[in-house]
Amino acid sequence: MPATPIGLCTSCRFQKVIRSGRGSEFSMCTRNKIDPSYPKYPRLPVLRCAGREPRP
C-alpha cells in the first residue's frame, strides 16, 4: 500500500488496492458501488467512516 497512512481502510472489507501500470497504488472504496455517497477514492488517511465493516 502507499506510503501515506490510510487509516481505517486498511481493515475494511470494502477497501481494494489498485495498482497502476507505473507502480502507483491507490485505495479504492468499493462501498461506492452500493452507496454513491461514499467517495470512490477517499482522501487519506480515513479516520472516521460510518460505512466501515471489518474484513472477515
N, C-alpha and C positions, 0 to 999 in steps of 0.2 A: 504494500500500500504506500501512498505518497508520504513524504517526509512530514507533511503538515498533519498535526494531530486531527483525527476525525471524530473523536468523542464517542457518542452513543451508537453511531452507525456500526462500529466495529462488532458489536454484539447483537445487532438487529437482523432478524430473518429477511427483511426487505432490502438489505444492502447487497449490491452487486458491484464487484470491482471490474471496471472497464479498462482494458489496456489498448493503447493506440499502437499503430504500426511503428511509431517513432520511439516507443518506450515509455510514454507518459501514462500515468494511471489516474483514474477518476473514480469517485464513489458515487454510484447511481442509486437512487431510491426507487425501487420497483413498486412501492406503495402508490406512487403517482399513477400507475396504470388503473388502480382500483378507485382512487380518490385524487382527482387532479388538483386539489387544494394543497397537496404536498409537492414541493419542488422536485423535479426530476434529478437535478444536481444541486443539492443543498450547499449553502455556504458552510465552510468548515472552520472550526470544529462545531459539531452539533451538541449543545449542552442540554437542551430540552426538546422533547418530541412526544406529543400525545399519542402518536400512532406507532411508536416503537413497540415491537414484540421480540422477546428473546429468541435467539436461534434455538432450534430443537436439539 
